[in-house]
Amino acid sequence: MKSVTFNSTVQKSFTLFLLLCALSSFSQSLSSVIVDLASKKPVPYATVQLNNRGMITNEEGRFNFSLDAQIQPTDSLFISCIGYESMGKPIQEFKDSLVYLKPKAIELREVIVSNKEYTPKEIIELVEDHIEKNYYTNYTKKRVFLRETYQNRVLKTEYEIKKSSIEAFNRNFLDSVINTVPKENTYYTEMLGDLYGADDADEQKLDLIKASELFDKNKDIDLEKLEEKFNDIVKKNIKTDSYFKVKSGLFGTKIDPEDMGDLFEEEIDSTDAAALNQKLEEERKQKEDRRKFFSKYKRQTLGNLFANLPIFDDSDYNILFKPRRYELTLENFTYLGDQAVYVIKYVPDGSPEFQGTLYINSDDFALIRMDFENTEPLRDFSLLGVSFNEYLAKGSIIFAKGSDQKYHLRYYNIIKGVQAGFKRPLAIIEKNKNVKGRRKQNELKLKVDASFGNINQYELVVFDEEPINEEQFEYFKENNKVLPTYMPNYDPNFWKGYNIIEPNKAIKEFTSEVEFTD
């Protein structure tokens, strides 16, 4: 009996050892690419579930799950996506970098047997009727990850000097100003935090946990060098009792020398303790202001994204509340796991809106996914040489059912494209305060033709959401102490131990031309 007990103990210990080895082999994370078995193409926006924790694959089908001490190698990972057979298996069996999903599609007529054959409009109306039952729209606490990508390009910078009575304000100077502006630049920022709030974009609170910014400082506008050039010209050619009048043919702006920052200030003597302390205090205040600005900007961005969900009647995507404005077509019937899903195409009927696809659960009539793209520019403004064109807004919104049997936002992706232009005369006029009569001293007259283009992307992942009451919301105090960590090159270890949406290839390969350190 003792021998049997000993052997049994050894066997259990050996089994535990193998499990621990299997867990350690994942290097505390599980990373794979979800691929379509038939086409061998990546499957974007697939849901990956592990112990009630949700993840989403990026546009390249990639995901990365951080494995903590509570996760066992025998715990199962479940993967699902609309139109594919769901799969689930213990994480210790995920040994390949590719995970294949098998497409699953059937004919509409083969499925609608027991269900009533609803028209697309009736299905949409049932979605609206079930919103209160299917979605929790009151106060919640949400663990969110937000990635923002800004791609800026200078499309045109042309000008013609009509007149300049200040010799230094010549073509060489203006060319140097234009050359200071980078022709293109990409800026990434990421943040992880807890968002508290309901459906009001302005009534949100954010507890920042960690943040980063990834960009090339060498491609930033060097305002300090530009200011030095301008200061030198001003000090040599313009009196301190003068002021500037900037005219574009649309408006005039007065700028006093004392309003131009440190244009006429003396440098601080480092031996002057009082002056040095004042400078340090100003730097501390600037840093504190930057913290508050960063937190406020992220809070507003998140609030706007949540408030614009299609389950709210004042959303830009108003298909659920104004179906008469769209042509609806019941395209197909597919599956999300074992759940049957209506697939409805929508296009605007008349006025320019959005077009796309709705995926609606046939059992509880919950909208579980919405793909959208604008059909015409959302804003197209051109007046007296000033133009603005918001020509692109497309993306996907995905909801997932939680343990509370309510649907929660899981993923929100939107890409926006904007072009702006300025084709106007521009004049910078120096006037003297103490001269009677004709106060004009010097003048620079230009004809400017410039245009710029921006493509911005917002990716939001919601990992956990739990209801709170209004009292808990009011009691919570925001954390404004987090500033983004600057990275000149992508650092794969920065988010180690945290669950985020996997970065795409462009982010992973991002490097600065000249590496800077703070």
matplotlib code that plots the C-alpha trace (Angstrom):
import matplotlib.pyplot as plt

x = [0.0, 2.8, 4.4, 1.1, 0.7, 4.3, 3.8, 0.5, 2.1, 5.1, 2.6, 0.6, 3.8, 5.1, 1.8, 1.8, 5.4, 4.4, 1.5, 3.8, 6.3, 3.5, 2.4, 6.0, 6.4, 3.9, 6.3, 3.4, 1.5, -0.3, 0.1, -1.4, -2.9, -6.5, -6.7, -9.6, -9.1, -10.4, -8.8, -5.8, -6.4, -6.4, -9.7, -10.0, -12.1, -12.6, -13.5, -11.1, -12.4, -10.4, -11.9, -14.6, -11.9, -12.4, -9.9, -10.3, -8.0, -6.6, -7.0, -4.2, -6.0, -3.5, -4.1, -2.0, -3.3, -1.3, -1.4, -1.4, -0.8, -4.5, -4.6, -3.9, -2.7, -5.9, -8.1, -9.8, -9.5, -12.6, -12.5, -15.6, -16.4, -19.5, -19.6, -17.2, -17.4, -16.4, -13.6, -12.3, -9.5, -7.0, -4.3, -1.6, -2.7, -2.1, 1.4, 1.2, 1.4, -1.6, -5.1, -7.5, -11.3, -13.6, -16.2, -19.8, -22.6, -26.0, -28.8, -31.4, -34.3, -32.8, -32.9, -36.1, -38.4, -39.7, -39.1, -41.5, -40.3, -39.7, -39.1, -35.8, -37.7, -39.6, -36.2, -34.8, -37.9, -37.6, -34.0, -35.1, -37.9, -35.4, -32.6, -33.5, -33.7, -30.5, -28.1, -27.1, -27.1, -26.8, -23.6, -20.9, -17.2, -15.3, -11.7, -10.8, -7.8, -7.7, -5.2, -5.2, -3.3, -2.8, -1.3, -0.7, 0.4, 1.2, -0.5, 0.5, 2.5, 2.7, 3.0, 3.8, 5.4, 3.5, 5.4, 7.9, 9.4, 11.4, 14.4, 14.7, 11.1, 12.1, 11.8, 14.7, 13.1, 9.6, 11.1, 12.9, 9.6, 7.9, 10.8, 10.3, 6.9, 7.3, 5.7, 4.3, 4.2, 2.6, 1.8, 0.5, -0.8, -2.2, -3.8, -5.3, -7.7, -11.0, -13.9, -16.8, -20.1, -23.3, -24.5, -23.7, -20.5, -19.9, -20.5, -17.5, -14.6, -11.3, -8.8, -5.7, -3.4, -0.7, -0.2, 2.4, 3.1, 5.1, 6.4, 9.5, 10.4, 12.7, 9.5, 7.8, 7.6, 10.7, 8.9, 12.0, 14.2, 11.4, 10.9, 14.6, 14.6, 11.5, 12.8, 16.0, 14.2, 11.8, 14.5, 16.5, 13.7, 10.7, 10.4, 9.1, 6.3, 4.9, 2.2, 1.2, -1.9, -2.5, -5.0, -6.2, -9.0, -11.5, -10.4, -7.8, -5.9, -3.9, -0.8, 1.1, 4.8, 4.0, 1.6, 4.3, 5.7, 9.4, 10.1, 11.5, 12.3, 15.8, 17.3, 17.1, 20.4, 20.9, 22.7, 19.5, 17.8, 14.5, 14.3, 15.4, 12.8, 10.2, 11.3, 11.1, 7.6, 6.5, 7.8, 6.0, 2.8, 3.2, 3.7, 0.6, -1.4, -0.3, -1.4, -4.8, -5.1, -4.1, -6.6, -9.3, -8.7, -8.8, -11.9, -13.7, -12.6, -13.9, -17.1, -17.8, -17.2, -19.6, -22.3, -22.2, -23.1, -25.9, -28.1, -28.7, -31.3, -29.0, -26.2, -24.7, -25.5, -29.3, -30.4, -32.1, -34.3, -34.8, -35.1, -37.3, -34.3, -32.6, -33.1, -32.8, -32.0, -31.9, -28.8, -28.1, -28.5, -25.3, -23.9, -21.9, -21.0, -24.4, -26.4, -28.3, -27.7, -29.6, -27.3, -29.0, -27.5, -28.5, -27.9, -29.3, -32.5, -32.0, -30.0, -26.3, -25.8, -24.0, -24.1, -23.0, -24.1, -26.0, -25.6, -28.6, -29.2, -32.4, -33.3, -33.2, -32.9, -29.7, -27.4, -24.1, -22.1, -22.4, -20.1, -20.4, -19.0, -20.1, -21.5, -20.8, -18.6, -19.9, -18.8, -17.8, -17.2, -15.6, -16.0, -13.7, -10.7, -11.1, -12.1, -12.7, -13.7, -14.4, -14.5, -14.1, -15.7, -15.7, -15.4, -17.0, -18.7, -19.0, -21.0, -20.7, -22.9, -21.7, -22.3, -25.2, -26.9, -26.6, -24.7, -21.7, -19.4, -16.4, -14.7, -15.0, -12.9, -13.3, -11.1, -11.6, -10.2, -10.1, -8.6, -8.3, -7.1, -6.3, -6.1, -6.1, -4.1, -2.2, -0.7, 1.4, 1.5, 3.6, 2.0, 3.5, 1.4, 3.1, 2.9, 0.0, -1.8, -0.3, 0.9, 1.9, 5.7, 6.4, 4.4, 4.6, 2.0, 1.6, -0.7, -0.9, -2.2, -1.8, -3.7, -3.3, -4.7, -5.2, -6.2, -7.1, -7.9, -9.5, -9.4, -11.3, -11.4, -13.6, -12.3, -14.6, -17.8, -19.7, -22.7, -22.3, -24.8, -24.9, -23.5, -20.4, -19.9, -20.1, -17.8, -15.0, -12.1, -10.1, -6.4, -4.8, -1.2, -0.4, 1.5, 2.3, 5.7, 7.5, 9.0, 11.0, 10.8, 8.2, 8.9, 7.3, 7.9, 6.0, 2.6, 4.0, 1.6, -1.4, -4.0, -4.3, -5.3, -2.3, -0.4, -0.3, 2.8, 3.3, 3.4, 5.8, 8.2, 8.0, 11.4, 12.5, 15.1, 17.0, 16.4, 15.6, 15.6, 13.6]
y = [0.0, 2.4, 1.6, 2.4, 5.6, 6.6, 5.9, 7.7, 10.8, 10.7, 10.4, 13.4, 15.4, 14.5, 15.5, 18.8, 19.3, 18.7, 21.2, 23.8, 23.2, 23.6, 26.8, 28.2, 27.3, 30.1, 32.6, 34.0, 34.9, 33.2, 34.7, 33.4, 34.4, 33.3, 32.2, 31.2, 27.5, 27.8, 31.0, 31.0, 34.7, 36.3, 36.6, 40.1, 41.0, 37.4, 37.0, 35.2, 34.2, 32.8, 32.4, 35.1, 37.5, 38.8, 39.6, 40.6, 39.9, 42.9, 43.5, 41.0, 38.3, 38.5, 38.3, 38.1, 36.9, 37.7, 34.6, 35.3, 32.9, 32.0, 30.5, 26.8, 25.0, 23.0, 26.1, 26.4, 29.1, 29.7, 31.5, 32.6, 34.8, 35.5, 33.0, 30.5, 27.4, 28.2, 26.3, 25.7, 23.7, 23.9, 26.5, 23.8, 22.5, 25.8, 25.0, 26.5, 30.2, 29.7, 28.8, 27.8, 28.6, 26.7, 28.8, 28.0, 29.3, 27.9, 29.0, 31.3, 29.1, 26.1, 27.9, 29.9, 27.0, 27.5, 31.3, 33.7, 35.1, 38.7, 41.4, 43.4, 46.4, 44.2, 42.8, 46.3, 47.4, 44.3, 45.3, 48.7, 47.2, 45.0, 47.5, 48.1, 44.3, 43.5, 46.3, 48.0, 51.7, 53.0, 53.7, 51.2, 50.8, 49.6, 48.4, 49.9, 50.0, 52.8, 53.1, 56.2, 56.5, 59.9, 60.0, 63.6, 64.7, 68.1, 67.9, 71.4, 74.4, 77.1, 80.9, 84.0, 87.1, 90.2, 92.7, 92.7, 95.9, 93.8, 92.3, 89.4, 88.3, 86.9, 83.7, 82.1, 82.7, 81.5, 78.4, 77.6, 77.9, 75.5, 73.1, 73.0, 71.4, 67.7, 66.5, 63.4, 62.1, 59.2, 59.4, 56.5, 56.8, 54.0, 54.0, 51.5, 52.6, 52.4, 54.5, 55.3, 56.7, 56.1, 57.2, 60.9, 61.8, 64.7, 62.7, 60.4, 59.9, 58.2, 56.4, 56.1, 53.1, 53.3, 55.2, 55.5, 57.6, 56.4, 58.9, 60.4, 63.6, 64.4, 64.8, 67.1, 70.8, 72.3, 75.3, 76.3, 76.7, 78.5, 80.8, 81.6, 82.7, 84.8, 86.3, 87.3, 89.1, 90.8, 92.1, 93.5, 95.0, 95.8, 98.3, 97.1, 99.7, 98.1, 95.6, 93.3, 93.1, 89.7, 89.8, 87.0, 88.9, 87.3, 88.6, 90.7, 89.8, 92.1, 90.7, 92.8, 92.1, 91.4, 88.7, 86.9, 84.8, 85.2, 87.2, 90.1, 88.4, 88.2, 84.7, 83.5, 83.6, 80.2, 81.8, 83.7, 81.3, 83.1, 83.1, 79.5, 78.4, 80.4, 78.6, 75.2, 76.0, 77.0, 73.7, 71.8, 73.6, 72.9, 69.2, 69.2, 71.0, 68.4, 65.6, 67.2, 67.8, 64.3, 62.8, 65.2, 64.5, 60.7, 61.0, 63.1, 60.7, 57.7, 59.4, 60.4, 56.9, 55.3, 58.0, 57.4, 53.7, 52.6, 51.6, 55.3, 57.3, 60.3, 58.3, 59.1, 55.5, 55.9, 52.9, 51.3, 54.4, 55.6, 52.5, 54.3, 56.3, 53.2, 50.4, 47.1, 43.7, 40.4, 39.0, 35.8, 33.8, 32.7, 31.7, 33.1, 29.9, 28.2, 31.4, 32.0, 35.5, 37.7, 39.5, 42.7, 45.1, 48.7, 51.6, 55.2, 56.0, 59.5, 61.7, 60.8, 58.7, 55.4, 52.1, 48.7, 45.5, 44.6, 41.2, 40.5, 37.6, 35.8, 34.6, 37.8, 40.4, 42.0, 43.8, 42.1, 43.7, 46.7, 47.5, 51.0, 53.4, 56.8, 57.1, 60.8, 63.3, 63.9, 67.6, 69.4, 73.1, 75.6, 79.4, 82.3, 80.1, 78.0, 74.4, 71.4, 67.9, 65.0, 62.4, 59.1, 57.5, 53.7, 51.0, 48.2, 48.0, 44.6, 43.7, 40.5, 38.9, 38.9, 36.6, 39.0, 38.0, 41.7, 42.7, 44.9, 46.8, 44.6, 46.4, 49.8, 50.6, 53.7, 55.3, 59.0, 60.9, 64.7, 67.2, 71.0, 73.8, 77.5, 79.6, 83.2, 86.4, 86.9, 90.1, 90.7, 94.4, 96.1, 99.2, 101.6, 102.5, 106.0, 107.2, 109.5, 109.2, 106.6, 103.9, 101.3, 100.7, 97.5, 94.9, 91.4, 90.4, 86.9, 84.7, 81.3, 78.0, 75.1, 71.9, 69.1, 65.6, 63.5, 59.9, 59.1, 55.7, 54.9, 51.3, 50.7, 47.4, 46.8, 43.9, 44.1, 46.0, 46.0, 48.1, 50.8, 53.2, 57.0, 57.4, 55.3, 57.4, 60.7, 59.3, 58.3, 60.7, 60.7, 59.9, 62.7, 61.7, 59.5, 60.9, 58.8, 57.3, 58.5, 55.7, 56.6, 52.9, 50.2, 48.4, 45.0, 44.8, 48.0, 46.3, 43.1, 41.7, 43.7, 42.6, 44.9, 44.5, 43.2, 46.0, 45.7, 45.2, 49.0, 49.7, 46.8, 48.0, 51.7, 53.3, 56.9, 58.3, 59.9, 58.4, 60.8, 60.3, 62.4]
z = [0.0, 0.8, -2.6, -4.3, -2.4, -3.2, -6.9, -7.0, -5.3, -7.8, -10.7, -9.5, -8.9, -12.4, -14.0, -12.2, -13.3, -16.9, -16.6, -15.2, -18.0, -20.5, -19.0, -18.9, -22.5, -23.4, -21.9, -19.9, -23.1, -26.0, -29.4, -32.7, -36.0, -36.9, -40.5, -42.8, -43.5, -47.1, -48.3, -45.9, -45.3, -41.8, -40.0, -38.5, -35.5, -34.3, -30.6, -28.4, -25.0, -22.0, -18.5, -19.2, -20.5, -24.0, -26.7, -30.3, -33.3, -35.2, -38.9, -39.5, -37.5, -34.7, -31.0, -27.9, -24.5, -21.3, -19.1, -15.3, -12.4, -12.1, -15.7, -16.0, -19.1, -19.1, -19.3, -22.6, -25.2, -27.3, -30.7, -32.6, -35.6, -37.7, -40.6, -39.1, -36.9, -33.3, -31.8, -28.3, -26.8, -23.8, -24.2, -23.9, -27.3, -29.0, -30.3, -33.8, -34.6, -37.0, -35.9, -38.7, -38.6, -40.9, -42.8, -41.9, -44.1, -45.1, -47.3, -45.9, -46.9, -45.1, -41.7, -41.5, -40.7, -37.2, -37.2, -38.7, -42.0, -41.0, -43.5, -43.0, -41.8, -39.2, -38.0, -37.5, -35.6, -33.3, -32.6, -31.5, -29.4, -27.6, -27.0, -23.3, -22.7, -24.6, -23.6, -20.4, -20.9, -17.4, -15.4, -15.8, -15.1, -18.2, -18.6, -22.0, -24.4, -27.0, -29.9, -32.0, -35.3, -37.0, -40.5, -41.6, -45.1, -46.7, -50.1, -51.4, -50.1, -52.8, -52.3, -54.1, -52.5, -53.6, -51.4, -48.5, -47.0, -44.5, -46.3, -44.0, -44.8, -48.2, -50.1, -48.4, -45.0, -46.1, -47.8, -44.5, -42.7, -45.2, -45.0, -41.2, -41.7, -42.4, -45.6, -43.8, -40.3, -38.4, -34.7, -32.5, -29.0, -26.8, -23.4, -20.9, -18.2, -16.5, -17.9, -15.6, -17.1, -19.0, -22.4, -22.0, -23.8, -21.4, -18.3, -18.2, -15.8, -16.6, -14.4, -16.5, -15.9, -18.6, -21.9, -24.6, -27.7, -30.7, -33.3, -34.9, -33.2, -36.1, -38.2, -35.7, -36.6, -34.8, -33.3, -31.3, -34.3, -36.2, -33.2, -33.1, -36.7, -36.3, -33.0, -34.7, -37.5, -35.2, -32.8, -35.7, -37.8, -35.6, -32.7, -29.4, -29.4, -32.6, -33.1, -36.0, -38.0, -39.8, -42.6, -44.9, -46.6, -44.2, -40.9, -39.2, -36.0, -33.8, -32.1, -29.5, -28.9, -25.2, -26.3, -28.3, -25.5, -24.9, -28.1, -26.1, -22.8, -21.4, -20.8, -17.2, -15.3, -13.8, -10.8, -9.9, -7.5, -7.5, -11.3, -11.5, -9.0, -11.0, -14.1, -12.4, -11.1, -14.5, -16.0, -13.2, -13.9, -17.7, -17.0, -14.7, -17.3, -19.9, -17.7, -17.3, -21.0, -21.9, -19.5, -20.7, -24.3, -23.9, -21.8, -24.4, -27.2, -25.3, -24.4, -28.0, -29.2, -26.7, -27.1, -30.9, -30.7, -33.0, -30.1, -29.2, -31.2, -31.6, -33.2, -36.6, -37.5, -37.2, -39.2, -36.2, -35.5, -39.0, -41.2, -43.7, -44.8, -46.1, -48.6, -46.6, -48.0, -46.1, -47.7, -45.8, -42.7, -41.0, -37.6, -34.7, -32.9, -32.5, -32.7, -36.0, -37.3, -39.8, -42.3, -43.6, -46.1, -45.9, -48.3, -48.0, -49.9, -51.1, -48.6, -48.1, -45.0, -44.4, -46.0, -44.7, -43.1, -39.9, -38.1, -35.9, -33.5, -34.7, -31.2, -29.1, -31.9, -30.6, -33.0, -32.6, -35.4, -37.6, -40.6, -42.0, -44.6, -45.7, -49.2, -49.7, -47.8, -44.3, -44.4, -47.6, -47.0, -49.4, -49.1, -50.2, -50.6, -47.4, -47.8, -45.6, -46.8, -44.4, -47.2, -45.3, -42.2, -42.2, -39.6, -37.5, -34.2, -32.4, -29.4, -27.3, -24.7, -21.2, -18.2, -17.2, -20.5, -21.7, -24.8, -24.3, -26.7, -27.4, -30.3, -32.1, -35.1, -37.2, -39.9, -40.7, -43.7, -43.9, -46.4, -45.7, -47.9, -47.8, -51.0, -50.0, -49.9, -46.6, -45.2, -42.1, -41.3, -38.7, -37.1, -34.5, -31.5, -31.0, -34.6, -35.4, -38.7, -40.9, -38.5, -41.0, -40.8, -42.7, -44.6, -46.0, -48.7, -49.9, -52.0, -50.3, -51.8, -49.2, -48.6, -46.0, -45.6, -42.5, -42.0, -38.4, -36.9, -33.6, -32.2, -28.9, -27.1, -24.0, -21.9, -18.9, -18.0, -14.7, -13.6, -11.0, -9.6, -9.8, -6.3, -7.1, -10.2, -8.3, -5.6, -8.0, -8.4, -11.7, -11.9, -13.9, -13.0, -16.0, -19.0, -22.1, -22.3, -25.4, -27.6, -30.7, -31.8, -31.2, -27.9, -27.7, -23.9, -23.0, -22.7, -21.4, -18.8, -20.1, -22.5, -25.5, -29.1, -31.0, -33.0, -36.7, -38.8, -39.4, -35.7, -35.0, -37.7, -36.7, -36.1, -35.9, -38.3, -35.4, -31.9, -29.2, -25.5, -23.0]

ax = plt.figure().add_subplot(projection="3d")
ax.plot(x, y, z, "-o")
ax.set_aspect("equal")
plt.show()
